């Protein structure tokens, strides 16, 4: 497996509705189901979601997955 074919990218978004560890678990589950996402970290204190993914995953795709899970993305 070569890394040059699928470069890993990192996208950080803010989701104001994050208030607890349960929110973090829901977000990890929702984004973990998106093809191309390799890792998700949620910081409840800062309300930031850090997503490691390949180049096929756009910020819009991340925002859509969060929206379906009930969390909006601040612009």
PyMOL commands that place a pseudoatom at each C-alpha (Angstrom):
pseudoatom trace, name=CA, resn=UNK, resi=1, chain=A, elem=C, hetatm=0, pos=[0.000, 0.000, 0.000]
pseudoatom trace, name=CA, resn=UNK, resi=2, chain=A, elem=C, hetatm=0, pos=[1.571, 3.256, -1.086]
pseudoatom trace, name=CA, resn=UNK, resi=3, chain=A, elem=C, hetatm=0, pos=[0.749, 6.529, 0.565]
pseudoatom trace, name=CA, resn=UNK, resi=4, chain=A, elem=C, hetatm=0, pos=[1.356, 8.565, -2.600]
pseudoatom trace, name=CA, resn=UNK, resi=5, chain=A, elem=C, hetatm=0, pos=[-1.770, 7.201, -4.299]
pseudoatom trace, name=CA, resn=UNK, resi=6, chain=A, elem=C, hetatm=0, pos=[-3.999, 8.156, -1.402]
pseudoatom trace, name=CA, resn=UNK, resi=7, chain=A, elem=C, hetatm=0, pos=[-2.580, 11.076, 0.517]
pseudoatom trace, name=CA, resn=UNK, resi=8, chain=A, elem=C, hetatm=0, pos=[-4.031, 11.485, 3.985]
pseudoatom trace, name=CA, resn=UNK, resi=9, chain=A, elem=C, hetatm=0, pos=[-5.578, 14.860, 4.602]
pseudoatom trace, name=CA, resn=UNK, resi=10, chain=A, elem=C, hetatm=0, pos=[-6.856, 16.433, 7.794]
pseudoatom trace, name=CA, resn=UNK, resi=11, chain=A, elem=C, hetatm=0, pos=[-9.977, 18.567, 8.040]
pseudoatom trace, name=CA, resn=UNK, resi=12, chain=A, elem=C, hetatm=0, pos=[-11.000, 20.346, 11.247]
pseudoatom trace, name=CA, resn=UNK, resi=13, chain=A, elem=C, hetatm=0, pos=[-14.557, 21.598, 11.676]
pseudoatom trace, name=CA, resn=UNK, resi=14, chain=A, elem=C, hetatm=0, pos=[-16.428, 23.160, 14.583]
pseudoatom trace, name=CA, resn=UNK, resi=15, chain=A, elem=C, hetatm=0, pos=[-19.767, 21.681, 15.639]
pseudoatom trace, name=CA, resn=UNK, resi=16, chain=A, elem=C, hetatm=0, pos=[-21.401, 23.998, 18.212]
pseudoatom trace, name=CA, resn=UNK, resi=17, chain=A, elem=C, hetatm=0, pos=[-23.887, 21.350, 19.413]
pseudoatom trace, name=CA, resn=UNK, resi=18, chain=A, elem=C, hetatm=0, pos=[-21.172, 19.147, 20.953]
pseudoatom trace, name=CA, resn=UNK, resi=19, chain=A, elem=C, hetatm=0, pos=[-21.800, 19.136, 24.711]
pseudoatom trace, name=CA, resn=UNK, resi=20, chain=A, elem=C, hetatm=0, pos=[-20.706, 15.752, 26.030]
pseudoatom trace, name=CA, resn=UNK, resi=21, chain=A, elem=C, hetatm=0, pos=[-18.917, 12.480, 25.469]
pseudoatom trace, name=CA, resn=UNK, resi=22, chain=A, elem=C, hetatm=0, pos=[-22.113, 11.000, 24.046]
pseudoatom trace, name=CA, resn=UNK, resi=23, chain=A, elem=C, hetatm=0, pos=[-22.017, 13.628, 21.313]
pseudoatom trace, name=CA, resn=UNK, resi=24, chain=A, elem=C, hetatm=0, pos=[-18.407, 12.714, 20.604]
pseudoatom trace, name=CA, resn=UNK, resi=25, chain=A, elem=C, hetatm=0, pos=[-19.323, 9.019, 20.303]
pseudoatom trace, name=CA, resn=UNK, resi=26, chain=A, elem=C, hetatm=0, pos=[-22.191, 9.790, 17.924]
pseudoatom trace, name=CA, resn=UNK, resi=27, chain=A, elem=C, hetatm=0, pos=[-19.936, 11.924, 15.741]
pseudoatom trace, name=CA, resn=UNK, resi=28, chain=A, elem=C, hetatm=0, pos=[-17.180, 9.295, 15.659]
pseudoatom trace, name=CA, resn=UNK, resi=29, chain=A, elem=C, hetatm=0, pos=[-19.718, 6.657, 14.642]
pseudoatom trace, name=CA, resn=UNK, resi=30, chain=A, elem=C, hetatm=0, pos=[-21.273, 8.870, 11.945]
pseudoatom trace, name=CA, resn=UNK, resi=31, chain=A, elem=C, hetatm=0, pos=[-17.976, 9.920, 10.398]
pseudoatom trace, name=CA, resn=UNK, resi=32, chain=A, elem=C, hetatm=0, pos=[-16.427, 6.480, 10.836]
pseudoatom trace, name=CA, resn=UNK, resi=33, chain=A, elem=C, hetatm=0, pos=[-19.032, 5.191, 8.395]
pseudoatom trace, name=CA, resn=UNK, resi=34, chain=A, elem=C, hetatm=0, pos=[-17.896, 7.556, 5.634]
pseudoatom trace, name=CA, resn=UNK, resi=35, chain=A, elem=C, hetatm=0, pos=[-15.757, 5.812, 3.008]
pseudoatom trace, name=CA, resn=UNK, resi=36, chain=A, elem=C, hetatm=0, pos=[-12.257, 7.279, 3.001]
pseudoatom trace, name=CA, resn=UNK, resi=37, chain=A, elem=C, hetatm=0, pos=[-12.277, 8.457, 6.629]
pseudoatom trace, name=CA, resn=UNK, resi=38, chain=A, elem=C, hetatm=0, pos=[-9.423, 6.853, 8.585]
pseudoatom trace, name=CA, resn=UNK, resi=39, chain=A, elem=C, hetatm=0, pos=[-9.651, 8.567, 11.984]
pseudoatom trace, name=CA, resn=UNK, resi=40, chain=A, elem=C, hetatm=0, pos=[-11.932, 10.940, 13.879]
pseudoatom trace, name=CA, resn=UNK, resi=41, chain=A, elem=C, hetatm=0, pos=[-11.093, 12.896, 17.031]
pseudoatom trace, name=CA, resn=UNK, resi=42, chain=A, elem=C, hetatm=0, pos=[-13.616, 15.033, 18.894]
pseudoatom trace, name=CA, resn=UNK, resi=43, chain=A, elem=C, hetatm=0, pos=[-12.664, 17.699, 21.449]
pseudoatom trace, name=CA, resn=UNK, resi=44, chain=A, elem=C, hetatm=0, pos=[-15.775, 18.366, 23.526]
pseudoatom trace, name=CA, resn=UNK, resi=45, chain=A, elem=C, hetatm=0, pos=[-14.262, 21.457, 25.199]
pseudoatom trace, name=CA, resn=UNK, resi=46, chain=A, elem=C, hetatm=0, pos=[-13.412, 23.284, 21.958]
pseudoatom trace, name=CA, resn=UNK, resi=47, chain=A, elem=C, hetatm=0, pos=[-16.256, 21.653, 19.965]
pseudoatom trace, name=CA, resn=UNK, resi=48, chain=A, elem=C, hetatm=0, pos=[-13.740, 20.755, 17.236]
pseudoatom trace, name=CA, resn=UNK, resi=49, chain=A, elem=C, hetatm=0, pos=[-13.889, 17.621, 15.120]
pseudoatom trace, name=CA, resn=UNK, resi=50, chain=A, elem=C, hetatm=0, pos=[-10.627, 16.535, 13.477]
pseudoatom trace, name=CA, resn=UNK, resi=51, chain=A, elem=C, hetatm=0, pos=[-11.041, 14.121, 10.584]
pseudoatom trace, name=CA, resn=UNK, resi=52, chain=A, elem=C, hetatm=0, pos=[-8.188, 12.273, 8.873]
pseudoatom trace, name=CA, resn=UNK, resi=53, chain=A, elem=C, hetatm=0, pos=[-9.247, 11.126, 5.434]
pseudoatom trace, name=CA, resn=UNK, resi=54, chain=A, elem=C, hetatm=0, pos=[-8.134, 10.457, 1.897]
pseudoatom trace, name=CA, resn=UNK, resi=55, chain=A, elem=C, hetatm=0, pos=[-8.528, 12.907, -0.965]
pseudoatom trace, name=CA, resn=UNK, resi=56, chain=A, elem=C, hetatm=0, pos=[-11.945, 11.515, -1.949]
pseudoatom trace, name=CA, resn=UNK, resi=57, chain=A, elem=C, hetatm=0, pos=[-13.543, 13.029, 1.178]
pseudoatom trace, name=CA, resn=UNK, resi=58, chain=A, elem=C, hetatm=0, pos=[-14.495, 16.681, 0.872]
pseudoatom trace, name=CA, resn=UNK, resi=59, chain=A, elem=C, hetatm=0, pos=[-15.350, 19.135, 3.647]
pseudoatom trace, name=CA, resn=UNK, resi=60, chain=A, elem=C, hetatm=0, pos=[-18.920, 19.049, 2.282]
pseudoatom trace, name=CA, resn=UNK, resi=61, chain=A, elem=C, hetatm=0, pos=[-19.070, 15.273, 2.704]
pseudoatom trace, name=CA, resn=UNK, resi=62, chain=A, elem=C, hetatm=0, pos=[-17.921, 15.631, 6.313]
pseudoatom trace, name=CA, resn=UNK, resi=63, chain=A, elem=C, hetatm=0, pos=[-20.470, 18.398, 6.954]
pseudoatom trace, name=CA, resn=UNK, resi=64, chain=A, elem=C, hetatm=0, pos=[-23.237, 16.296, 5.379]
pseudoatom trace, name=CA, resn=UNK, resi=65, chain=A, elem=C, hetatm=0, pos=[-22.417, 13.302, 7.593]
pseudoatom trace, name=CA, resn=UNK, resi=66, chain=A, elem=C, hetatm=0, pos=[-22.435, 15.511, 10.669]
pseudoatom trace, name=CA, resn=UNK, resi=67, chain=A, elem=C, hetatm=0, pos=[-25.717, 17.099, 9.604]
pseudoatom trace, name=CA, resn=UNK, resi=68, chain=A, elem=C, hetatm=0, pos=[-27.337, 13.664, 9.224]
pseudoatom trace, name=CA, resn=UNK, resi=69, chain=A, elem=C, hetatm=0, pos=[-26.128, 12.854, 12.756]
pseudoatom trace, name=CA, resn=UNK, resi=70, chain=A, elem=C, hetatm=0, pos=[-27.754, 16.050, 14.082]
pseudoatom trace, name=CA, resn=UNK, resi=71, chain=A, elem=C, hetatm=0, pos=[-24.719, 18.320, 14.329]
pseudoatom trace, name=CA, resn=UNK, resi=72, chain=A, elem=C, hetatm=0, pos=[-24.246, 21.456, 12.275]
pseudoatom trace, name=CA, resn=UNK, resi=73, chain=A, elem=C, hetatm=0, pos=[-20.858, 22.704, 11.117]
pseudoatom trace, name=CA, resn=UNK, resi=74, chain=A, elem=C, hetatm=0, pos=[-20.003, 26.321, 11.887]
pseudoatom trace, name=CA, resn=UNK, resi=75, chain=A, elem=C, hetatm=0, pos=[-18.632, 28.184, 8.904]
for i in range(1, 75): cmd.bond("trace and resi %d" % i, "trace and resi %d" % (i + 1))
show_as sticks, trace
zoom trace
